[in-house]
């Protein structure tokens, strides 16, 4: 009977731990270990019950950061006149969903494309598009190649503003993107304020008619500086020092994309990532390092969007190693395997936060 109880506790989505009368830990389920090691203590809430034998049962959940506006329905003043049509091109469905929710909340019409060829097909059919958000690294035809193809089109499509978004943050990459015909840049993970600001600036420069009033964006801020952290030299036995789950990033996502948009995006991201991990594992077994690199890069950008900072930094380390001049195969395999091993823990922490937040609102 005791084994059955412990087995049931091990499968719980809440963190559960048992302590003896001397406050020594005698049992902790996987969720407890993941929460305690991966999330800051201030972002956790504990419910502790004393036992007859002097011990204690402790239940741990992620503390939901609920804003007052989410506790009751709110009416938004929505103008029937749209601000324009944005084409979002990204091979990650979860990234597209987040961007779509942010833009639709501001009155934009949104179209989606999962690859570069789909972008070209939409524009060639003459479908009205005011601006393109272009992911740089997409399968088959990347964002910069797609941009060059657009610039060689006939008619107004060749002049459409194109905003590249990518996890790349180096000055050299920005120069290459400019030479390809990109008008502006947004770093991943996408932030609502910077997204609206850059769209506003480019639509105004392009003379696109937008509805009266300014976009809900702050004054221009300085471009993000080059990321100087070099995880490609990560020690073989250490993980990045960043937290498994960054609650502040997640809360910003909830504010930017809305309760339903963030929750649906998280669900889609978890499903998408589980499939991506299978593909990485399969590609490693076939020594197809090109496929591994593409999947790791995609996981780097999407995990950052959903607050999984440690996973994003580990993917960054692997991606940098792929792009280095002195590639060592066994290091690449080892680091990629660690990505596959860390991801389930990160996904569990993310799912626990989503459920805690839903429970708090129910």
Secondary structure by P-SEA (a helix, b strand, c coil): caaaaaaaaaacccbbbbbccccccccccaaaaaaaaccccccbbbbbbbcccccbbbbbbccccccccccbbbbccccccccbbbbbbcccaaaaaaaaaaaaaabbbbbbbccaaaaaaaaaacccccccccccccccccaaaaaaaaaaccccccccbbbbbcccccaaaaaaaaaacccccccccccaaaaaaaaaaaaaaaccccccccccccccccccccccccccccccccccccccccaaaaaaaaaaccaaaaaaaaaaaaaaaaaaaaaaaaaaaacaaaaaaaaaaaaaaaaaaacaaaaaaaaaaaaaaaacccccaaaaaaaaaaaaaaaaaaaaaaaaaaaaaaaaac
